[in-house]
Amino acid sequence: MINSRVFMRFLLLIFFVFLIGGQCVGQDVSHEPVPLWIVEPEVAALFEKFVHLNKSKGTLSGWRIQLLASTDRMRVERELVRFRTLYPAIPADWIHQSPYYKLVVGAFESRKEAYRYLYIIRQDYPNAFPARDDSIRPEELLN
């Protein structure tokens, strides 16, 4: 015996399918898109400029040198100050990827470029290693 609730739901489903399908028959479908809103030309020009600037200032995939990873933020900040004292020409910062704070330096397009700097930095940070980073801004790259 079929459960009466299941049967009633099935009948309702069939009813709604025919109801919705019947409403679509006979409607005049135009192939031209209907604008949802009208935009002033000045606003459209500003929006296009905004889109162009954001596309041109996107992020790159590249390499950084990771010096340290720790759950102790103060330790990472002390090492950041020490690194900036030893290597003032190389940009450095820490990032938080829970639960770790990571001290990363430089920004390089290729792993080979990162290794050139890594060779020098390992004199003071022997555990440093190159790490992938997909959020490098073009102006951060070291030449």
LUMFINU-725918 format. One record per residue (C-alpha): residue number from 0; residue in three letters; x, y, z. Coordinates in steps of 0.1 Angstrom, whole numbers, plus 5000, padded with zeros to 4 digits. Layout:
! residues N
  loba  tivo     u     v     w
   NUM   ALA     X     Y     Z
...
END
This chain:
! residues 143
  loba  tivo     u     v     w
     0   MET  5000  5000  5000
     1   ILE  5013  5034  4991
     2   ASN  5017  5059  5018
     3   SER  4990  5086  5013
     4   ARG  5014  5115  5022
     5   VAL  5039  5105  4996
     6   PHE  5011  5100  4970
     7   MET  4997  5135  4978
     8   ARG  5031  5151  4975
     9   PHE  5036  5134  4941
    10   LEU  5003  5147  4929
    11   LEU  5011  5183  4940
    12   LEU  5045  5181  4923
    13   ILE  5029  5170  4890
    14   PHE  5002  5198  4894
    15   PHE  5029  5225  4899
    16   VAL  5050  5213  4870
    17   PHE  5020  5215  4846
    18   LEU  5009  5249  4861
    19   ILE  5044  5264  4856
    20   GLY  5048  5248  4822
    21   GLY  5014  5261  4810
    22   GLN  5023  5297  4819
    23   CYS  5054  5297  4797
    24   VAL  5035  5285  4766
    25   GLY  5023  5313  4744
    26   GLN  5045  5341  4758
    27   ASP  5063  5363  4733
    28   VAL  5100  5358  4740
    29   SER  5122  5386  4727
    30   HIS  5159  5380  4721
    31   GLU  5170  5414  4731
    32   PRO  5182  5418  4767
    33   VAL  5161  5441  4789
    34   PRO  5182  5466  4809
    35   LEU  5177  5463  4846
    36   TRP  5187  5499  4852
    37   ILE  5198  5529  4833
    38   VAL  5233  5542  4840
    39   GLU  5245  5577  4834
    40   PRO  5274  5579  4809
    41   GLU  5297  5595  4835
    42   VAL  5291  5567  4860
    43   ALA  5296  5540  4834
    44   ALA  5330  5557  4824
    45   LEU  5341  5557  4861
    46   PHE  5331  5521  4865
    47   GLU  5351  5511  4834
    48   LYS  5381  5530  4847
    49   PHE  5378  5512  4881
    50   VAL  5376  5478  4865
    51   HIS  5406  5485  4842
    52   LEU  5427  5497  4871
    53   ASN  5418  5467  4893
    54   LYS  5426  5443  4865
    55   SER  5460  5460  4859
    56   LYS  5469  5460  4896
    57   GLY  5461  5424  4903
    58   THR  5482  5400  4922
    59   LEU  5509  5376  4910
    60   SER  5519  5341  4919
    61   GLY  5555  5341  4930
    62   TRP  5579  5333  4958
    63   ARG  5589  5348  4992
    64   ILE  5614  5336  5017
    65   GLN  5599  5323  5050
    66   LEU  5622  5329  5079
    67   LEU  5601  5317  5108
    68   ALA  5567  5303  5117
    69   SER  5555  5305  5153
    70   THR  5524  5307  5174
    71   ASP  5542  5334  5195
    72   ARG  5534  5368  5178
    73   MET  5559  5387  5199
    74   ARG  5588  5364  5188
    75   VAL  5579  5369  5152
    76   GLU  5578  5407  5157
    77   ARG  5612  5407  5174
    78   GLU  5627  5387  5145
    79   LEU  5611  5412  5121
    80   VAL  5629  5441  5138
    81   ARG  5661  5421  5138
    82   PHE  5658  5413  5101
    83   ARG  5650  5449  5091
    84   THR  5681  5459  5110
    85   LEU  5703  5434  5092
    86   TYR  5688  5437  5057
    87   PRO  5671  5471  5054
    88   ALA  5669  5469  5016
    89   ILE  5647  5437  5016
    90   PRO  5610  5442  5025
    91   ALA  5597  5420  5053
    92   ASP  5565  5415  5071
    93   TRP  5546  5389  5090
    94   ILE  5514  5372  5080
    95   HIS  5489  5353  5102
    96   GLN  5477  5319  5090
    97   SER  5460  5305  5120
    98   PRO  5475  5293  5143
    99   TYR  5508  5305  5130
   100   TYR  5525  5339  5125
   101   LYS  5549  5336  5096
   102   LEU  5578  5360  5090
   103   VAL  5582  5363  5052
   104   VAL  5607  5385  5033
   105   GLY  5611  5396  4997
   106   ALA  5589  5390  4967
   107   PHE  5602  5372  4937
   108   GLU  5588  5361  4903
   109   SER  5608  5328  4902
   110   ARG  5621  5304  4927
   111   LYS  5656  5309  4912
   112   GLU  5655  5346  4922
   113   ALA  5644  5337  4957
   114   TYR  5673  5313  4960
   115   ARG  5698  5341  4952
   116   TYR  5686  5360  4982
   117   LEU  5682  5329  5003
   118   TYR  5719  5321  4999
   119   ILE  5728  5354  5016
   120   ILE  5700  5353  5042
   121   ARG  5708  5318  5054
   122   GLN  5740  5332  5070
   123   ASP  5717  5347  5097
   124   TYR  5687  5325  5093
   125   PRO  5698  5289  5085
   126   ASN  5663  5275  5085
   127   ALA  5649  5299  5060
   128   PHE  5633  5285  5028
   129   PRO  5615  5297  4997
   130   ALA  5576  5296  5000
   131   ARG  5549  5300  4973
   132   ASP  5527  5331  4976
   133   ASP  5498  5338  4953
   134   SER  5491  5373  4966
   135   ILE  5522  5393  4955
   136   ARG  5514  5428  4942
   137   PRO  5536  5437  4912
   138   GLU  5551  5467  4930
   139   GLU  5564  5444  4957
   140   LEU  5587  5424  4934
   141   LEU  5624  5427  4939
   142   ASN  5645  5432  4908
END
